[in-house]
Amino acid sequence: MTKPLSRRRVLTLSTLGVAATLGGCASTAPLADDAGAGAVASPGPVSVRIGRRLRLHMFQTGWVAVKEPHRAYAGPSSLRFPRIFLSRTWTEWLPVTAFVIEHPQGLFVVDTGETARILDPDYAACDAMTGLIYRRNLRFALSGEDEIGPQMRRAGLSPGNVDTVVMTHLHSDHMGGMRHFPQATFLVGEAAIGGHNGALMCRIPASATLQPVKHTDNAIGAFRRSHAVTQDGAITVVPTPGHANGHQSVLLQDDGVNVCLVGDAAFTLDQILTGETAGIVESVPDTEASAATLKTQFEDFNTVMLPTHDPDNAARLRSL
C-alpha cells in the first residue's frame, strides 16, 4: 500500500522553482494537489521469474512529472523545445523504474534510478544549462529510502555484489543511483560515453568505470546489432538511439520468454505501437526507427515491453 509523502519532502520540490500543482491532468496515476500532499511513496518491488536462468526485480525509485509536450509532441521539430519550456501543462506523476536481474553469473542492474539529492536545488547546478532544464521542466518526488540501494537491501540483494550495470542513457533519473554500485562497471552506449543533451555528467561518481558499448555482436530478434552481456546471451544490450545519442535497451531471453527493458526509447508501450514521438529527443528519425524496431520485436517475437516510465509495467510483469 502506498503512503503519502511527508510534507518536508514535498515542500522540497518548491525549492526547484516550480509549483507543486499538477493541475488539469486527468489520470488514475497519483496527482499532486496544491500543497503536494497528493504525491505518494513508491510502491514495493515486483519480482518475476523469466525462464529457468533469470529472475527480474523492478524497483520504483520515486516519481517524475514532465511537461505534456515533453511526453508527446507532433508539431514542427524546430518548436519542440520552446513548446516544452513555455508549456504550463504537466503530466501526472510517472514512475521512475530501475531493474535488477539475478543470473547464474551474478547480479546485473539496468539503470540506477533517481537520487533524492535531485530535490536539492544545488544538485544540478554543477551544469548550468542542464540544471536550468531540470528546474524548469521536471518535477520529482522521492526520499532516500526510495533509492535503489536501500530498496535492494530490503529485498535481500546486495548492491556491493553488482559487477555490471547497463545504462540506457545518462539522464539523472537513470543514473542518479550510480553511487550505490562502487564495484560495478557501467556499460554506456559508445555515442553517449562523453555525455549527451540532458546528461548530468558532473554527478557521475569520480570512481565510476564507464565502458563504451559498440553493439558489434550478431543480430538478435528484430535488432540488427547487439552486445551480449552474459555468456549465454540471456542478457543482451541492443541500440535504440533517438531519445538520446547512444541510447540502448536491454533484451532478456530464456526458455522462449522475451522481455525488453526499453529505457526512454518510448514513454509507454502505446507510443511504440502508434508511432507517437516524445518531445524530448535528440533525433526524430532515430527515435522513429528505434520505435519501429521495438514494435517489430513486440509483434513478431512476443516480447514484453517495459519502458522506464510506463505505469502499466507492474501489470505486464505480473502476467508473465
N, C-alpha and C positions, 0 to 999 in steps of 0.2 A: 504494500500500500504506500502510495506516495504521500509525503508530508509537506506542509507549506514551508517555504524558505523563511529563515529568520529575517526580521526587519533590518538587522545590521547588514546582512549580506545583500539584500535587495537594494537598500539605500546606497550601497557602494556603487551600484550601476549609475546613479545620477552623477557621480564624480567623473564619469566619462564624458559628461557634457551632453547627455541625451535624456529625454524624458522617459519615465518608466512606463508610460502608457502605450499599449499596442492597440490603439483604437481602430475601429472599423474593420476588424478582422473576424470573419465568421469561420469557426473551426471547432472540431471536437478536441483538438490539442489544447493544452493549458494556455491561458491568456493571462497577461499581467494587467491588473487594474491600475487605477491612478496612483496607488501607493506601492505597487509592486507586489502586494501580498498574494496575488493570484498565481505567482510562479510556484512551482512545486519541485521537490527534491527529485533527483534522478531515480528512476526505478531500478530494481535489482538486476543482476546479470541474467542473461538467457544462455543456457548451455545445451548443446545437442551433439549427438554422435553423427559423424559423416563416414559411412563405411566402417571398416574394421580398424583403420590406422589413425583416424583423425577425430579429435574432439574439439569443437569450436565454442568459444566463450565470447559473447558480445557484451561489452560494458558500455553503459551510457555515462559519459563524463560531462554532465551538465546539459545546458540548453543554449541555443543561439537563435536570435531573431535577426532577419535581414530585411532590407527594403524589398518591396514587391518586384520592382524591375530587376533587382539582383537575382531573384529566383527564376523569373521568366520574363523574357523580353523579345518582342517581334518587330521592333522598329528599325530605322537606319542604324547601321553599326556605328557611325560617327557620333550618334547621340546616346549610345549605351551608357557611358559613364556620367555625362551630365544628367540624364534622366534619373540615374540611381542617386546621385548626390542631392538632387533637388526634390526627390520624392519625399512625401511625408507619410506614406502608407507602408506599414510594417507587416510582415508575416506573423503568424502565430509562433510560439516557441517551437523550435525544431530540435530534435535530438542531436547530440554530438557523440558519435559512437567510435569505439576502438575495439579491436579484436585480438584475442589470444588463441593460439592453436596448439593443442597438445599433439605431438607426433613422436614416433619412436626415436627420432633423432634429438628430441628435446622440445623446449618451448619456443614458439615463434610469435611475434607480435606484428600486427598490421596497423599502423598509425598509433599514436600515443595519446590522442585526445587533447583536451584543453587543460590548461592550468588555471587555478583560482587566482593566480597572480595577474591574469589578464584584466581583473577588476581594478587593479592599481593603475591610476592614470599615468604613472611614470613607467609602467612596464614596457609599453610600445614606443615610448619617447626616444629610445635609442636609435630609431629610424624615423626621422621627422615625417617624411611623406607617407610611409606605410602606417605610422601611428595616426596620422590625420584620417586616413581611410578607415581605420578601425574605429576611431572615435565617432566619426560621422555616420557610419553605415552598418555597424554591427552592435548588437547588444548580447550580453552573456549573463547567465545565471548559473552559478555553481559554488560549491565550497571545496575546501581542501580534501574533504573526505570523498568527494566525487571524482577526484583524480584517479588515474588508472592504477598507480602504485598501491594506495590503500585498498582499492577495490579488489585487486588481485590477491593481496594478503588475506583479506576477509574470505576469499574463495579458496584459500589453501594453496595459492600459486605464488611462487617467489619471483619477484622482478629480477633478483640477482642471478637467477638461473637462465635468463634470456640472453642468448648469444647473438641472435639475429632479429632485427626489426626492419620490416619493409615500410618505407614511407611512400604513400601515394603521391604526396607533394608536400610543400613546406609552409603552408599557411598555418597560422597559430593554432587553430582548432584541430590540427592534425599532428603538430609537432610540440605542443605545449608540455606534454608529459615526458619528453626525452630524458630529463634528468633522473627519472626513476630507473633507467637502464644503463648504469655506469659501465657494465661489462660488454655491452652489445656493440655490434657493427650495424650501421644504419644503411640499408640499401636504397639509394636515391637514383631516380632516372637521370641518365647522363646529361640531358639538357637542363636539368634542374640543379645539378651539383653546385653551381655557383650562385644559385638563387633564381627567382623569377618574380614577376609582379605580385606583390602582397606577401612575399616570403619574409618572415621576421628572422633574418639570418643572425642578427645581433643577439638573439636569445637562444641560439643553439649552444649547448654546453661546450666550453672550450676543449674538454677532454673527449668529446664525441668523435668517433671514427666514421666518416662518411665514405661509402664505397659506391662509385658510379655503376649503374646497370645499363648495358648496351643492347639487351634483348637480341642476342645473336644466335640463340638456340632455335630449334626447329619449330615449325608451325604447330599449333595446338588448338583444336576446336576451330572457331571462326577466326582466330588470330594468326596472322602470317609469321609473326616473330614472337619469341618468348625468352624467358630466363628461368631455368629450373633452380628452385631454392633448395629442395631436398633431392637426395639421390634417386628416390623412386618416382619423382615427378608429381607427387601428390600435392605439392605446393609450388605454384608457378607464377611468376610475375609476367604480365603482358602490358604492352604500351597502349595507353588510352589518352593521348595528348589532346589539348584544346582548352580545357578549363585553366590549365597552367602548362607551360612548356615542361616537358619531361614527366607529365602526369602518368601514373601507371596504376593498374589494378591487379588484383591477385585472384587466381583461379585455383580452387580446391577441388580435387577429384579423387574419389575412391569408391570402388565397388559400384560403379555406374551412377553415383551421386555427384552432381556438379553444383558448386556454389561459387559465385563471383562476388568478391569484395570490391565494389565499384569505386570507392572513394568519392570524389566530386565530379566524375565524368558526367554525372547527372544528379539532380536533386532527388529524383524519385524514379521508380520503375516506369510510371506513366510517361515521364519525359523521354525515356529510352524508346518506348513503343510509339509515341506520337511524333517524335522528332522535334518537340518543343526545346528551345535553346535558352539556357540561363543568360542573364545579363552580364555576369562576371565571367568572361572567358578571354583568354589571350588570343585565340584563333577560332573564328567561327567555322571555317572549313574543317579544321582538325576536330572541333567539337562534334560537328555533324557526322564526320567519318567515323569517329570513335563510337558515337551513339548507334550508327548503323551496324557496326561490327558487334556491339553488345546486344543489339536486337537479334541479329542472326544467331549469336551464341544462346540467347534465351529461347528462341523459337526452334532452332534445329538441334540443339544439344540439351534441351530440357534442364536449363540452368536456373537456379535460384539466385536472383539478383538482390544485392544488399548495398544500396547507396548509403553513404555516411549519414545523411540527414533525413532518410525516409522513415516516417513514423510507423510504417507497416512492416518493418524488418522483423520485429519480435514475432508477429503472427506467422510470417513466412518460415521463420526458423522452427517454430513450434509445430508446424505442419510436416516437417521432414520425418 
